[in-house]
Amino acid sequence: MSTDTIPLTSAHAERTRFRVSRTDSSTAGTVIVGSDEIGITLTTANLSVNIIDTTGQVILSSAPKSGLKFSSLLGKFNVGSTLYKDSQGSDMKELIYTDDGEEWELV
């Protein structure tokens, strides 16, 4: 793994703030619908969600995933295997992009 990518993991105890926005920057204030292409970025760092095409592993990278649709949050992401245990002993599981995923909600 290169030093400019980080595996994205799920956590039960803490949440990470992301910003979801349309990639068409001329549409500020427009409601996002399922067919819209989106970018997902961290609010605390200049990193975006990207996907390794060969494995489906979701990573944080300086380059955002192109072609990602808002409707992907309705069934294209799934929690995978445990990558490691955190300092409290909780499983840190990787996030996978797949055709057989589960629904994710924005809160």
Residue pairs with C-beta under 8 A, 6 or more apart in sequence:
1 7
4 61
4 62
5 50
5 59
5 60
5 61
6 47
6 59
6 60
6 61
7 57
7 58
7 59
7 60
7 83
7 94
7 95
8 49
8 58
8 59
8 60
8 94
8 95
9 83
9 92
9 93
9 94
9 95
10 79
10 92
10 93
10 95
11 86
11 90
11 92
12 90
13 88
13 90
15 107
16 42
17 42
17 43
17 44
18 40
18 41
18 42
18 43
18 49
19 40
19 41
19 42
19 43
20 32
20 38
20 39
20 40
20 70
20 106
21 32
21 38
21 39
21 41
22 30
22 32
22 36
22 37
22 38
22 39
23 37
23 38
23 39
23 64
23 66
24 36
24 37
32 38
32 70
33 70
34 69
34 70
34 71
34 74
35 69
35 70
35 71
36 69
36 70
37 66
37 67
37 68
37 69
37 70
38 68
38 69
38 70
39 48
39 49
39 64
39 65
39 68
40 48
40 49
40 64
40 65
40 68
41 47
41 48
41 49
41 64
42 48
42 60
45 60
46 62
47 60
47 61
47 62
48 60
48 61
48 62
48 63
48 64
48 65
49 58
49 59
49 60
49 61
49 64
49 65
49 68
50 58
50 59
50 60
50 61
50 63
50 64
50 65
51 57
51 58
51 59
51 65
51 68
51 97
52 59
56 96
56 97
56 98
57 80
57 94
57 95
57 96
57 97
58 77
58 94
58 95
58 96
58 97
72 97
73 103
73 104
73 105
73 106
74 103
74 104
75 100
75 101
75 102
75 103
76 97
76 98
76 99
76 101
77 95
77 96
77 97
77 98
77 101
77 102
77 104
78 95
78 96
78 98
78 100
78 101
78 102
79 93
79 94
79 95
79 96
79 102
80 93
80 94
80 95
80 96
81 93
81 94
82 91
82 92
82 93
82 94
83 92
83 93
83 94
84 92
85 91
85 92
86 92
